[in-house]
Amino acid sequence: MKIYFYDKKSHEKWWYHPFFSFDVRDSNNFSGVNIIVIDPYEFHSSLDKYIKNPKLLDNLKECKVKIIFYISDTFSFEIEDVKYVESIYEKYKLPRNSINFITDSIQNENKDYEKFEVLELPRFPTGDCLNPQHLDLSKRLFDNIVTRDDGSSNRGDDFDMLREKYFTSFNGTPKPHRTILFNFLSKYNLLDKGNVSYLWKVSTTDSDVQKNEMDNIEEKMAEHFRDFTEGLDGDTVSRPHSDIEINELKKILPYLFDTHCDNYLQKGNPGKMSLIPYFNSYFNICSMTKYTEENVTFDDKISKAMISFLPFIVVGDKNTLGVLHGWGFKTFHPYIDETYDNQLGFERMVSIQKEIYRLCNFSKPEIHKWYMNMTDIYKHNYNRLVEYLETDLENLIRKFVDLIRNDFFLV
């Protein structure tokens, strides 16, 4: 079994495994290749190009070769993509099982894929945060917090170790739910209570990129607010009602706590991690890559909160916490009202905002005591995350390998 990767974006680290025989060849030479993995961002420009190769086309028609789209956490499979794949089937008279999909999302109710063969291999991205240095340092820092000098447990009545900030929330790439969140934090004067970023790309040294991002941000933010078309005004929701309010937000952009502070995060790279902002705050607002009702897709934000022994609120897909429970992790009810996890769309966002507002109005001794009441949960999640890295992820890779060996994609 040999696999051809179309471009470097498809080289996700977890695909690399000794059981695989990767054979990256020149694009015109498909001899011996059984599976072609194409990054979804490229398939509109690349699929026609590949299929026009006579040898590949014949092999596709005879099901000797499969094309697989790897749908990552950053890609949304839209109706136009469905239509495009359907047109390829018809144009080249291909069998239905010649083009398949792998996704690391869990499909709740998504109808986009129902006409295609989809293999779900849900995984829990960890970025670069689960290296031995991070793991060891984080555990030593936490042990120092929960253990007194005499070896007894500190349950939160020692207020000499109060943290500077209430929360951490990194929102690098503008997305509708992140814009709504950032506006809420700004409108209710909560930015100073947190380690917050919004629009990290502007931190690049490329002046053209900076100018392009800032020139387009007003239009982009206006589109984001239009995406959330329901809800009430007042203390339950925050949405700009005029261009003036959007302009006021633009004045404080880019909001780059994480890239202004070299000691906190690597400049301009949201995948890098420093423990300092996490251990200097009491909870994490995980603004995920996606905010949907159909899928549950993970990025590395939750794992960063877990390795830092922080409770978290997820601004992301419906049922994210439910999936975490199924994987053996614990969350934070009743200390955090987590009913938002099963709510839809804007209702979920309103509930999240209310909970953030409630926690940020604790006094520092109150939020410190609140944090220290959940130490057993933090320990459990840390240990489960390490176990996941050592066993579950390896098993997921083996599952994929077994499916290839059993000709799952070549039936």
C-alpha positions as a Markdown table, in Angstrom:
| # | Residue | x | y | z |
|---|---|---|---|---|
| 1 | Met | 0.0 | 0.0 | 0.0 |
| 2 | Lys | 1.5 | 3.3 | -1.1 |
| 3 | Ile | 0.1 | 6.8 | -0.5 |
| 4 | Tyr | 0.7 | 9.9 | -2.4 |
| 5 | Phe | 0.2 | 13.3 | -0.7 |
| 6 | Tyr | -0.7 | 16.1 | -2.9 |
| 7 | Asp | 0.8 | 18.9 | -0.8 |
| 8 | Lys | 2.5 | 19.7 | 2.4 |
| 9 | Lys | -0.8 | 20.7 | 4.2 |
| 10 | Ser | -1.8 | 17.0 | 4.1 |
| 11 | His | 1.3 | 16.0 | 6.1 |
| 12 | Glu | -0.4 | 16.1 | 9.5 |
| 13 | Lys | 1.9 | 14.7 | 12.1 |
| 14 | Trp | -0.4 | 11.9 | 13.2 |
| 15 | Trp | -0.4 | 10.4 | 9.7 |
| 16 | Tyr | 3.3 | 9.5 | 10.1 |
| 17 | His | 3.7 | 6.0 | 11.3 |
| 18 | Pro | 6.1 | 3.2 | 10.6 |
| 19 | Phe | 3.3 | 1.0 | 9.2 |
| 20 | Phe | 2.8 | 3.4 | 6.3 |
| 21 | Ser | 4.8 | 3.3 | 3.2 |
| 22 | Phe | 4.7 | 6.8 | 1.9 |
| 23 | Asp | 5.6 | 7.2 | -1.7 |
| 24 | Val | 5.7 | 10.9 | -2.6 |
| 25 | Arg | 6.2 | 11.0 | -6.4 |
| 26 | Asp | 6.2 | 13.4 | -9.2 |
| 27 | Ser | 2.6 | 14.4 | -10.0 |
| 28 | Asn | 2.7 | 12.7 | -13.4 |
| 29 | Asn | 3.9 | 9.4 | -12.1 |
| 30 | Phe | 1.3 | 7.3 | -10.2 |
| 31 | Ser | 2.8 | 3.9 | -10.7 |
| 32 | Gly | 2.2 | 1.8 | -7.6 |
| 33 | Val | 0.1 | 4.5 | -5.8 |
| 34 | Asn | -3.1 | 3.2 | -4.3 |
| 35 | Ile | -4.3 | 6.2 | -2.3 |
| 36 | Ile | -4.0 | 9.9 | -3.1 |
| 37 | Val | -4.7 | 12.2 | -0.2 |
| 38 | Ile | -5.6 | 15.7 | -1.2 |
| 39 | Asp | -5.9 | 18.7 | 1.2 |
| 40 | Pro | -9.4 | 20.0 | 0.8 |
| 41 | Tyr | -8.2 | 23.5 | 0.3 |
| 42 | Glu | -6.6 | 22.4 | -2.9 |
| 43 | Phe | -9.1 | 20.1 | -4.5 |
| 44 | His | -10.9 | 22.6 | -6.6 |
| 45 | Ser | -7.7 | 23.4 | -8.3 |
| 46 | Ser | -6.1 | 20.0 | -8.3 |
| 47 | Leu | -8.7 | 17.3 | -8.7 |
| 48 | Asp | -9.4 | 18.0 | -12.4 |
| 49 | Lys | -5.6 | 18.2 | -13.0 |
| 50 | Tyr | -5.0 | 14.8 | -11.5 |
| 51 | Ile | -8.0 | 13.0 | -13.0 |
| 52 | Lys | -7.0 | 14.2 | -16.5 |
| 53 | Asn | -3.9 | 11.9 | -16.2 |
| 54 | Pro | -5.0 | 8.9 | -18.4 |
| 55 | Lys | -3.3 | 6.3 | -16.2 |
| 56 | Leu | -4.9 | 7.6 | -13.1 |
| 57 | Leu | -8.3 | 8.0 | -14.6 |
| 58 | Asp | -8.3 | 4.3 | -15.8 |
| 59 | Asn | -7.2 | 3.2 | -12.3 |
| 60 | Leu | -9.9 | 5.3 | -10.7 |
| 61 | Lys | -12.6 | 3.8 | -12.9 |
| 62 | Glu | -11.3 | 0.3 | -12.0 |
| 63 | Cys | -11.1 | 1.2 | -8.3 |
| 64 | Lys | -7.4 | 0.4 | -8.2 |
| 65 | Val | -6.8 | 3.9 | -6.8 |
| 66 | Lys | -8.8 | 6.0 | -4.4 |
| 67 | Ile | -8.8 | 9.7 | -3.9 |
| 68 | Ile | -9.3 | 10.8 | -0.3 |
| 69 | Phe | -10.0 | 14.3 | 0.9 |
| 70 | Tyr | -8.7 | 14.9 | 4.3 |
| 71 | Ile | -11.1 | 17.4 | 5.9 |
| 72 | Ser | -9.3 | 19.1 | 8.8 |
| 73 | Asp | -10.5 | 21.2 | 11.7 |
| 74 | Thr | -10.0 | 24.4 | 9.7 |
| 75 | Phe | -12.0 | 23.4 | 6.6 |
| 76 | Ser | -15.8 | 23.7 | 6.1 |
| 77 | Phe | -17.3 | 21.4 | 3.6 |
| 78 | Glu | -19.9 | 23.6 | 1.9 |
| 79 | Ile | -22.7 | 22.8 | -0.6 |
| 80 | Glu | -20.6 | 24.1 | -3.5 |
| 81 | Asp | -18.0 | 21.5 | -2.6 |
| 82 | Val | -20.6 | 18.8 | -2.7 |
| 83 | Lys | -21.8 | 20.0 | -6.1 |
| 84 | Tyr | -18.2 | 20.1 | -7.4 |
| 85 | Val | -17.5 | 16.5 | -6.4 |
| 86 | Glu | -20.8 | 15.5 | -8.0 |
| 87 | Ser | -19.8 | 17.2 | -11.2 |
| 88 | Ile | -16.5 | 15.3 | -11.2 |
| 89 | Tyr | -18.3 | 12.0 | -10.9 |
| 90 | Glu | -20.5 | 12.9 | -13.8 |
| 91 | Lys | -17.8 | 14.4 | -16.0 |
| 92 | Tyr | -15.4 | 11.5 | -15.8 |
| 93 | Lys | -18.0 | 8.7 | -15.3 |
| 94 | Leu | -16.4 | 7.6 | -12.0 |
| 95 | Pro | -17.8 | 5.0 | -9.6 |
| 96 | Arg | -19.1 | 6.4 | -6.4 |
| 97 | Asn | -16.5 | 4.9 | -4.2 |
| 98 | Ser | -13.5 | 6.3 | -6.2 |
| 99 | Ile | -13.6 | 9.5 | -4.1 |
| 100 | Asn | -13.8 | 9.3 | -0.3 |
| 101 | Phe | -13.4 | 11.5 | 2.8 |
| 102 | Ile | -11.6 | 11.3 | 6.1 |
| 103 | Thr | -12.6 | 13.7 | 8.8 |
| 104 | Asp | -11.3 | 14.3 | 12.3 |
| 105 | Ser | -14.7 | 15.7 | 13.2 |
| 106 | Ile | -17.6 | 13.8 | 14.8 |
| 107 | Gln | -20.6 | 14.2 | 12.6 |
| 108 | Asn | -23.7 | 14.9 | 14.7 |
| 109 | Glu | -26.3 | 15.7 | 12.0 |
| 110 | Asn | -24.3 | 16.8 | 9.0 |
| 111 | Lys | -26.0 | 16.0 | 5.8 |
| 112 | Asp | -23.2 | 17.4 | 3.6 |
| 113 | Tyr | -21.5 | 14.0 | 3.5 |
| 114 | Glu | -24.5 | 11.7 | 3.2 |
| 115 | Lys | -23.9 | 11.0 | -0.5 |
| 116 | Phe | -20.2 | 10.1 | 0.1 |
| 117 | Glu | -18.3 | 7.5 | 2.0 |
| 118 | Val | -16.8 | 9.2 | 5.1 |
| 119 | Leu | -14.4 | 7.7 | 7.6 |
| 120 | Glu | -14.5 | 9.4 | 10.9 |
| 121 | Leu | -11.2 | 9.3 | 12.8 |
| 122 | Pro | -11.9 | 11.9 | 15.5 |
| 123 | Arg | -8.8 | 13.0 | 17.3 |
| 124 | Phe | -7.9 | 15.5 | 20.1 |
| 125 | Pro | -5.2 | 17.8 | 18.7 |
| 126 | Thr | -2.5 | 18.8 | 21.2 |
| 127 | Gly | -0.4 | 21.1 | 19.1 |
| 128 | Asp | 3.1 | 21.3 | 20.5 |
| 129 | Cys | 2.0 | 21.5 | 24.2 |
| 130 | Leu | 2.4 | 17.8 | 25.0 |
| 131 | Asn | 6.1 | 17.6 | 25.0 |
| 132 | Pro | 8.1 | 16.4 | 28.0 |
| 133 | Gln | 9.2 | 19.9 | 29.0 |
| 134 | His | 5.7 | 21.3 | 29.1 |
| 135 | Leu | 4.3 | 18.3 | 30.9 |
| 136 | Asp | 7.0 | 18.2 | 33.6 |
| 137 | Leu | 7.0 | 22.0 | 34.2 |
| 138 | Ser | 3.2 | 22.3 | 34.3 |
| 139 | Lys | 2.9 | 19.5 | 36.8 |
| 140 | Arg | 5.6 | 20.9 | 39.1 |
| 141 | Leu | 4.0 | 24.4 | 38.9 |
| 142 | Phe | 0.6 | 22.9 | 39.8 |
| 143 | Asp | 2.0 | 20.7 | 42.6 |
| 144 | Asn | 3.5 | 23.8 | 44.1 |
| 145 | Ile | 0.1 | 25.6 | 44.1 |
| 146 | Val | -1.9 | 22.8 | 45.7 |
| 147 | Thr | 0.7 | 21.7 | 48.3 |
| 148 | Arg | 1.8 | 23.8 | 51.3 |
| 149 | Asp | 5.4 | 24.0 | 52.5 |
| 150 | Asp | 4.6 | 21.5 | 55.3 |
| 151 | Gly | 3.2 | 19.0 | 52.7 |
| 152 | Ser | -0.5 | 19.5 | 53.5 |
| 153 | Ser | -3.1 | 20.3 | 50.8 |
| 154 | Asn | -3.9 | 23.9 | 50.0 |
| 155 | Arg | -7.7 | 24.0 | 49.4 |
| 156 | Gly | -7.9 | 27.7 | 48.5 |
| 157 | Asp | -7.6 | 29.6 | 51.8 |
| 158 | Asp | -4.1 | 30.8 | 51.1 |
| 159 | Phe | -4.6 | 34.1 | 49.4 |
| 160 | Asp | -0.9 | 35.0 | 49.0 |
| 161 | Met | -1.0 | 33.3 | 45.6 |
| 162 | Leu | -3.8 | 35.2 | 43.9 |
| 163 | Arg | -3.5 | 35.3 | 40.1 |
| 164 | Glu | -3.4 | 38.6 | 38.2 |
| 165 | Lys | -6.0 | 37.7 | 35.6 |
| 166 | Tyr | -9.4 | 36.0 | 35.7 |
| 167 | Phe | -9.2 | 34.3 | 32.3 |
| 168 | Thr | -7.2 | 33.6 | 29.2 |
| 169 | Ser | -8.7 | 33.7 | 25.7 |
| 170 | Phe | -6.7 | 33.7 | 22.4 |
| 171 | Asn | -8.7 | 34.5 | 19.3 |
| 172 | Gly | -6.1 | 34.8 | 16.6 |
| 173 | Thr | -7.9 | 34.4 | 13.3 |
| 174 | Pro | -11.2 | 36.4 | 13.1 |
| 175 | Lys | -14.3 | 34.1 | 12.9 |
| 176 | Pro | -17.9 | 35.1 | 13.7 |
| 177 | His | -18.1 | 33.5 | 17.1 |
| 178 | Arg | -14.7 | 35.0 | 18.1 |
| 179 | Thr | -15.8 | 38.4 | 16.9 |
| 180 | Ile | -19.0 | 38.1 | 19.0 |
| 181 | Leu | -16.9 | 37.0 | 22.0 |
| 182 | Phe | -14.3 | 39.8 | 21.6 |
| 183 | Asn | -17.0 | 42.4 | 21.3 |
| 184 | Phe | -18.7 | 41.1 | 24.4 |
| 185 | Leu | -15.5 | 41.3 | 26.4 |
| 186 | Ser | -14.9 | 44.8 | 25.2 |
| 187 | Lys | -18.4 | 46.1 | 25.7 |
| 188 | Tyr | -18.6 | 44.8 | 29.3 |
| 189 | Asn | -15.1 | 46.1 | 30.2 |
| 190 | Leu | -13.7 | 42.6 | 30.7 |
| 191 | Leu | -10.6 | 42.8 | 28.4 |
| 192 | Asp | -8.4 | 44.1 | 31.3 |
| 193 | Lys | -9.5 | 41.1 | 33.4 |
| 194 | Gly | -8.1 | 38.6 | 30.9 |
| 195 | Asn | -5.1 | 37.6 | 28.8 |
| 196 | Val | -6.8 | 38.2 | 25.4 |
| 197 | Ser | -5.9 | 38.3 | 21.8 |
| 198 | Tyr | -7.8 | 39.1 | 18.6 |
| 199 | Leu | -6.4 | 39.3 | 15.1 |
| 200 | Trp | -3.0 | 37.8 | 15.6 |
| 201 | Lys | -2.0 | 37.8 | 11.9 |
| 202 | Val | -1.5 | 41.5 | 12.0 |
| 203 | Ser | 1.5 | 40.9 | 14.2 |
| 204 | Thr | 3.5 | 39.6 | 11.2 |
| 205 | Thr | 6.4 | 41.7 | 10.0 |
| 206 | Asp | 4.9 | 41.7 | 6.5 |
| 207 | Ser | 3.5 | 45.2 | 6.2 |
| 208 | Asp | 1.3 | 44.3 | 3.2 |
| 209 | Val | -0.4 | 41.5 | 5.2 |
| 210 | Gln | -0.9 | 43.9 | 8.1 |
| 211 | Lys | -2.5 | 46.5 | 5.9 |
| 212 | Asn | -4.7 | 44.0 | 4.1 |
| 213 | Glu | -6.0 | 42.5 | 7.4 |
| 214 | Met | -6.8 | 45.9 | 8.9 |
| 215 | Asp | -8.3 | 47.3 | 5.7 |
| 216 | Asn | -10.7 | 44.3 | 5.6 |
| 217 | Ile | -11.5 | 44.0 | 9.3 |
| 218 | Glu | -14.5 | 46.3 | 9.3 |
| 219 | Glu | -16.3 | 44.5 | 6.5 |
| 220 | Lys | -15.4 | 41.1 | 8.0 |
| 221 | Met | -16.6 | 42.1 | 11.5 |
| 222 | Ala | -19.9 | 43.4 | 10.0 |
| 223 | Glu | -20.4 | 40.0 | 8.3 |
| 224 | His | -19.7 | 38.2 | 11.5 |
| 225 | Phe | -22.3 | 40.1 | 13.4 |
| 226 | Arg | -24.8 | 39.4 | 10.6 |
| 227 | Asp | -24.2 | 35.7 | 11.1 |
| 228 | Phe | -25.7 | 36.0 | 14.5 |
| 229 | Thr | -29.2 | 37.2 | 13.5 |
| 230 | Glu | -31.1 | 36.3 | 16.6 |
| 231 | Gly | -31.0 | 37.3 | 20.3 |
| 232 | Leu | -31.9 | 40.1 | 22.6 |
| 233 | Asp | -30.2 | 43.3 | 23.3 |
| 234 | Gly | -29.1 | 44.5 | 26.8 |
| 235 | Asp | -27.2 | 42.5 | 29.3 |
| 236 | Thr | -27.8 | 39.1 | 27.6 |
| 237 | Val | -26.0 | 39.8 | 24.4 |
| 238 | Ser | -23.6 | 42.1 | 22.9 |
| 239 | Arg | -23.7 | 43.1 | 19.2 |
| 240 | Pro | -22.8 | 46.4 | 17.6 |
| 241 | His | -25.8 | 48.3 | 16.3 |
| 242 | Ser | -24.0 | 50.8 | 14.1 |
| 243 | Asp | -20.9 | 51.4 | 12.1 |
| 244 | Ile | -19.8 | 53.7 | 14.9 |
| 245 | Glu | -19.5 | 50.8 | 17.3 |
| 246 | Ile | -17.6 | 48.7 | 14.8 |
| 247 | Asn | -15.2 | 51.6 | 14.3 |
| 248 | Glu | -14.7 | 51.8 | 18.1 |
| 249 | Leu | -13.7 | 48.2 | 18.1 |
| 250 | Lys | -11.3 | 48.7 | 15.2 |
| 251 | Lys | -9.5 | 51.4 | 17.2 |
| 252 | Ile | -8.2 | 48.8 | 19.7 |
| 253 | Leu | -7.2 | 46.3 | 17.0 |
| 254 | Pro | -5.0 | 44.3 | 16.7 |
| 255 | Tyr | -5.5 | 43.3 | 20.3 |
| 256 | Leu | -2.3 | 41.3 | 20.7 |
| 257 | Phe | -1.6 | 40.4 | 24.3 |
| 258 | Asp | 0.0 | 37.1 | 23.3 |
| 259 | Thr | 2.3 | 38.5 | 20.6 |
| 260 | His | 3.2 | 41.7 | 22.4 |
| 261 | Cys | 4.6 | 39.7 | 25.3 |
| 262 | Asp | 7.6 | 37.6 | 24.1 |
| 263 | Asn | 7.7 | 35.7 | 27.3 |
| 264 | Tyr | 4.1 | 34.5 | 26.9 |
| 265 | Leu | 3.8 | 33.1 | 23.4 |
| 266 | Gln | 5.9 | 32.7 | 20.3 |
| 267 | Lys | 5.3 | 35.8 | 18.1 |
| 268 | Gly | 2.7 | 35.3 | 15.5 |
| 269 | Asn | 2.4 | 31.6 | 16.0 |
| 270 | Pro | -0.8 | 30.4 | 17.8 |
| 271 | Gly | 0.4 | 26.8 | 17.8 |
| 272 | Lys | 3.2 | 27.6 | 20.2 |
| 273 | Met | 2.5 | 27.7 | 23.9 |
| 274 | Ser | 3.9 | 29.2 | 27.1 |
| 275 | Leu | 2.5 | 28.3 | 30.4 |
| 276 | Ile | 2.7 | 31.8 | 31.9 |
| 277 | Pro | -0.6 | 33.3 | 30.9 |
| 278 | Tyr | -2.5 | 30.1 | 31.8 |
| 279 | Phe | -0.9 | 29.9 | 35.3 |
| 280 | Asn | -1.6 | 33.6 | 35.7 |
| 281 | Ser | -5.4 | 33.2 | 35.2 |
| 282 | Tyr | -8.3 | 31.2 | 36.7 |
| 283 | Phe | -10.1 | 29.8 | 33.7 |
| 284 | Asn | -9.7 | 29.5 | 29.9 |
| 285 | Ile | -12.2 | 30.6 | 27.3 |
| 286 | Cys | -11.6 | 28.2 | 24.4 |
| 287 | Ser | -12.7 | 29.9 | 21.2 |
| 288 | Met | -12.5 | 26.9 | 18.9 |
| 289 | Thr | -11.9 | 26.8 | 15.2 |
| 290 | Lys | -15.6 | 26.1 | 14.5 |
| 291 | Tyr | -19.0 | 27.0 | 16.0 |
| 292 | Thr | -21.6 | 24.6 | 14.5 |
| 293 | Glu | -24.5 | 22.4 | 15.4 |
| 294 | Glu | -23.7 | 19.6 | 13.0 |
| 295 | Asn | -20.1 | 18.5 | 13.9 |
| 296 | Val | -17.8 | 18.4 | 16.9 |
| 297 | Thr | -14.3 | 19.4 | 15.8 |
| 298 | Phe | -11.4 | 19.9 | 18.2 |
| 299 | Asp | -8.3 | 22.1 | 18.0 |
| 300 | Asp | -5.5 | 22.4 | 20.6 |
| 301 | Lys | -7.1 | 25.0 | 22.8 |
| 302 | Ile | -8.8 | 22.6 | 25.2 |
| 303 | Ser | -5.6 | 20.5 | 25.5 |
| 304 | Lys | -3.7 | 23.6 | 26.4 |
| 305 | Ala | -6.2 | 24.4 | 29.2 |
| 306 | Met | -5.9 | 20.8 | 30.5 |
| 307 | Ile | -2.1 | 20.7 | 30.6 |
| 308 | Ser | -2.3 | 24.0 | 32.5 |
| 309 | Phe | -4.7 | 22.7 | 35.1 |
| 310 | Leu | -7.4 | 25.2 | 34.1 |
| 311 | Pro | -11.2 | 24.9 | 34.0 |
| 312 | Phe | -12.6 | 26.0 | 30.6 |
| 313 | Ile | -15.6 | 27.3 | 28.8 |
| 314 | Val | -15.9 | 26.2 | 25.2 |
| 315 | Val | -17.0 | 28.7 | 22.6 |
| 316 | Gly | -17.4 | 26.1 | 19.9 |
| 317 | Asp | -19.5 | 23.2 | 18.5 |
| 318 | Lys | -22.6 | 22.0 | 20.2 |
| 319 | Asn | -22.0 | 18.8 | 22.3 |
| 320 | Thr | -18.2 | 19.4 | 22.6 |
| 321 | Leu | -18.3 | 18.7 | 26.4 |
| 322 | Gly | -20.5 | 15.6 | 25.7 |
| 323 | Val | -17.8 | 14.2 | 23.4 |
| 324 | Leu | -15.1 | 14.9 | 26.0 |
| 325 | His | -17.1 | 13.0 | 28.6 |
| 326 | Gly | -17.3 | 10.0 | 26.2 |
| 327 | Trp | -13.5 | 10.1 | 25.9 |
| 328 | Gly | -13.1 | 9.9 | 29.7 |
| 329 | Phe | -12.5 | 13.6 | 30.5 |
| 330 | Lys | -14.3 | 15.5 | 33.2 |
| 331 | Thr | -15.7 | 19.0 | 33.0 |
| 332 | Phe | -16.8 | 21.5 | 35.6 |
| 333 | His | -20.5 | 21.5 | 36.5 |
| 334 | Pro | -21.7 | 22.8 | 38.9 |
| 335 | Tyr | -18.8 | 25.2 | 39.3 |
| 336 | Ile | -19.5 | 26.3 | 35.7 |
| 337 | Asp | -23.0 | 26.2 | 34.3 |
| 338 | Glu | -22.5 | 23.9 | 31.3 |
| 339 | Thr | -26.1 | 23.8 | 30.0 |
| 340 | Tyr | -24.8 | 25.8 | 27.0 |
| 341 | Asp | -23.2 | 22.7 | 25.6 |
| 342 | Asn | -26.6 | 21.4 | 24.4 |
| 343 | Gln | -28.0 | 24.7 | 23.2 |
| 344 | Leu | -28.3 | 25.9 | 19.7 |
| 345 | Gly | -26.6 | 28.8 | 17.9 |
| 346 | Phe | -27.1 | 32.2 | 19.5 |
| 347 | Glu | -28.8 | 30.8 | 22.6 |
| 348 | Arg | -25.5 | 29.0 | 23.3 |
| 349 | Met | -23.5 | 32.1 | 22.9 |
| 350 | Val | -25.8 | 34.1 | 25.2 |
| 351 | Ser | -25.5 | 31.4 | 27.9 |
| 352 | Ile | -21.7 | 31.4 | 27.5 |
| 353 | Gln | -21.5 | 35.2 | 27.8 |
| 354 | Lys | -23.7 | 35.2 | 31.0 |
| 355 | Glu | -21.4 | 32.6 | 32.6 |
| 356 | Ile | -18.2 | 34.5 | 31.7 |
| 357 | Tyr | -19.8 | 37.7 | 33.1 |
| 358 | Arg | -20.8 | 35.9 | 36.3 |
| 359 | Leu | -17.3 | 34.5 | 36.9 |
| 360 | Cys | -15.6 | 37.8 | 36.1 |
| 361 | Asn | -17.6 | 39.5 | 38.8 |
| 362 | Phe | -16.3 | 37.3 | 41.6 |
| 363 | Ser | -13.8 | 39.0 | 43.9 |
| 364 | Lys | -10.2 | 37.7 | 43.6 |
| 365 | Pro | -10.5 | 35.7 | 46.8 |
| 366 | Glu | -13.8 | 34.2 | 45.6 |
| 367 | Ile | -12.5 | 33.2 | 42.2 |
| 368 | His | -9.4 | 31.8 | 43.8 |
| 369 | Lys | -11.5 | 29.6 | 46.2 |
| 370 | Trp | -13.7 | 28.6 | 43.2 |
| 371 | Tyr | -10.6 | 27.5 | 41.3 |
| 372 | Met | -9.1 | 25.6 | 44.1 |
| 373 | Asn | -12.3 | 23.6 | 44.6 |
| 374 | Met | -11.7 | 21.8 | 41.3 |
| 375 | Thr | -8.2 | 20.5 | 41.7 |
| 376 | Asp | -9.2 | 16.9 | 41.5 |
| 377 | Ile | -10.8 | 17.5 | 38.1 |
| 378 | Tyr | -7.7 | 19.2 | 36.8 |
| 379 | Lys | -5.5 | 16.3 | 38.0 |
| 380 | His | -7.8 | 13.8 | 36.3 |
| 381 | Asn | -7.8 | 15.6 | 33.0 |
| 382 | Tyr | -4.1 | 16.1 | 33.0 |
| 383 | Asn | -3.5 | 12.3 | 33.6 |
| 384 | Arg | -6.2 | 11.4 | 31.0 |
| 385 | Leu | -4.6 | 13.7 | 28.4 |
| 386 | Val | -1.2 | 12.0 | 29.0 |
| 387 | Glu | -2.9 | 8.6 | 28.7 |
| 388 | Tyr | -4.6 | 9.8 | 25.5 |
| 389 | Leu | -1.3 | 10.7 | 23.9 |
| 390 | Glu | 0.3 | 7.4 | 24.9 |
| 391 | Thr | -2.5 | 5.0 | 24.0 |
| 392 | Asp | -5.6 | 6.5 | 22.3 |
| 393 | Leu | -3.8 | 8.4 | 19.6 |
| 394 | Glu | -1.7 | 5.4 | 18.8 |
| 395 | Asn | -4.8 | 3.2 | 18.6 |
| 396 | Leu | -6.4 | 5.7 | 16.3 |
| 397 | Ile | -3.4 | 5.5 | 13.9 |
| 398 | Arg | -3.5 | 1.7 | 14.1 |
| 399 | Lys | -7.2 | 1.8 | 13.2 |
| 400 | Phe | -6.5 | 3.8 | 10.1 |
| 401 | Val | -3.6 | 1.4 | 9.2 |
| 402 | Asp | -5.9 | -1.6 | 9.7 |
| 403 | Leu | -8.5 | -0.1 | 7.4 |
| 404 | Ile | -6.0 | 0.4 | 4.7 |
| 405 | Arg | -4.6 | -3.1 | 5.1 |
| 406 | Asn | -8.2 | -4.5 | 4.9 |
| 407 | Asp | -8.7 | -2.5 | 1.7 |
| 408 | Phe | -11.4 | -0.3 | 3.3 |
| 409 | Phe | -10.8 | 2.3 | 0.6 |
| 410 | Leu | -10.4 | -0.1 | -2.2 |
| 411 | Val | -13.6 | -2.0 | -2.1 |
